[in-house]
Amino acid sequence: MNFSPVCSTLAASYRSQFGAEEAVKRTDGIIKWTSLILLVFVMFFVFSMVLATSPEVLAASQAKNVDILTTVSLIVSQPFLQYLIPLIAFLAIASSYFGHFVGTREGLVGITTRVMTWNNPAAEANLDRKKINMIVTIVMMIGLWFLAVYNPPILKIIGALSAPIIAIYAYLMPVMLMKRIPRLFIYQSKTAGFIFVMGFGRYCWRLCR
């Protein structure tokens, strides 16, 4: 599970409520505990699904582009689980969707406003943010609708696009920014070099496959 798209929204919300130091302290705590909880939950889920199915079932699910929860609901014999598992899958997809949707829309709105005011940054304050948000939301919904109809293989998309991009902005960019931006010097640590090397190696490995 990747909650990084909503991190900027979280930071902006706390910055509007608290001072800079208090906002950093609170967001760092939230991200730390969220990461630990997600790590335990995801690993428990992965091992549970692997032990509850077989390699043949997993390969068939990947070939059919069907999520693992739907696959498990089709092979279990208990009626209660046949209804409960799809509900859990729906709630998981819905919660993940809204987190990514908010983060992606914020990023696209930021890019749009920068492009519109490229030659005159001061004009950004005069832009109609409500209208830009509405246009970006409509464009995103149309794109999502086409993706839902086309139904591309999600694992291939994650491997080809998501993994390299996450490696760049989760491992490479933070380390480089810590070295170049003075107010981020406080985040420098002895493990920064290790994180950069591992992220760069992951990115190169993904590109060479």
N, C-alpha and C positions, 0 to 999 in steps of 0.2 A: 504494500500500500504506500502510495506516495502522496504526502500532504503538502509538499513544497509549493504548489501553485497558490495556496491560500496563505502562505507565510507573510507575504507582503501586505495583504489585507489585515492580517492579525497585527503586524507591526504598526501599520497606519492607525488602526483603531486604538491601540494602547498609547501611541504617541499623542493622540488627541485627548486622552483622558488623564495621562500622567506626564511627569517630566521625563527627560531623556534617560537618566540613570535608572529611574524606577521602571520605565517602560522596557528597557533592555533587560533588567533583572527579571521582570515578570515573563516576558516572552522567552527568555532563555530557559526558565523553569518549565514553562508549558511545553516547549519543543523537546526538552530533555525527557520529561516523563512521557510525553506522547510517543517519542521514538522507542523508549524502553517497552512501553505497553504494546505498541504495534509489533515490535520484534518478537516478543513472547507469543502474542496472539497469532501472528502469521506463521511462525515456525510450528506452533502446535497445530494449526490448521493444515499446513502442508504435510506434516507427518501423518496426521489423521487421514487425510484424503489418500495419500500414497498407500497406507496400510489397509484402507477400506476397499481399495480397488486393485486392479492388476495392470501391468504394463500394456497389455492389449487394449484394455478399456481406455486408458489414458491416450494411447495412440489414436484410437478411433474418435475420441472426443476432439483431439486436435485436428484431425482430418475433417471433421464435420463442423469445426469452429463453434463448439458448444462448451459452455463453462462447466467446471467440474461439479458444481452443486446440482446443476440440471442433470448431469450424467448420473450422479449418485441417487437422485430422486427417481430416476427411471429404473434403477437396478434393485432398489430396496423393496421389500415385500410388505412393509408396515404402512398402512394407509395414512396414519398420522404424519409420518415423516415425508410421505409423498406430497403432502400439502404444506408442511412446515418448511422444507428445504427450499422450494421455489420462492417462498415468502422471504426467507433470509437472503437469498440471492438478490431479490428485487430491492430490499432495503439496503444491502451493501452497495449495489450498483447506483442506487439513487443518492446515497450519502456521498459516494465518491464523485458522482457526476456534478453535484452542486459545488463541491469544493474546487474541482478543476474548472468548472464553468466560471465561477467568480474570479479565480486567479487569471484565467485566460482572457476574460473580458477586460479586467483591469489592465493587463499587459497590452492588449490591442488598443484600448482607449488611449493609453500612454503613448504608444507608437503613433497613433493617428494624430494626436494633438502635437507631437513633436514635428511630424512631417508638415502639418498645416501651418506651423509657426516657425519653420526652419530658418527663414530669413529675418524674422521678427519675434524673438522669444517673448517679448513683453506683451504681445497680443494674445498669449495663451489665457490670460485672465478674462478676456472678453469673449471667449468661445462659449457656445451654448453646450455645456456638458451634458445636459439632459437629452438633447437631440443626438449628440454623438453616441451616448450610451445606448439609445434606442436603435440607431442604425447598426452599431456593432452587434447588438444582441440579435437583431433580425438576420444579419449576415451569418452569424454563428449558428443560429437555428436552422437556416437553409442548408448550411454545410453539414450539420449534424444529421439532418433529414436525409441528405444524399448518402452519407456514410451508412446510416441505418438501412437504407434500401439496398445499397451495394453489398453490405455485410462483408467487409474485407477480413482476412485472417488477423485477429488481434495480436497473436503472439509474434507474427512476422513484423507487424508495425512496431511493436514494443522493441523488438530486437534491432530493427533497422533505423528507427528514428528516436524513440524515447530514450533508450539506453545511452547512446552517445551524447545526446543533449543533456541528460541528467548528469553524466560524467563531467561535462564541461562546466555547468553552473553549480553543481554541488561539490565538486572536488577541485577543479582547476581555477575557476574564477575567484572563489573566496581566498585561496592562497595568494594569488596574484594581487588582489585588491588589498590584502593585509600588508603587502610589501610596498604599495604605492600610495595609498590614501592615509594621511597622518592620523585621522580620527579612528582608523581601524587598526592602528599599531597595537592597541591593547589586546587584540585577539591573537597575536602571534604566539606560537608555541613551538616546542621542539619536535612535535609530530607533524608540523605543517609540510615539511619536505617529504615525509613518508606518504602523507595524504595526496600530495601533488603527483608523486611518482606512481602510486597505485591508480589514481584517476587517469593519468595519462596512459598507463599501460592498459587499463580497461578500455579506453577509447581506441587505442591502436589495435588491440585485439579484436574489437568489434568491427572495425573497418576492414581488417585483413581477412575476415571470415567470408 
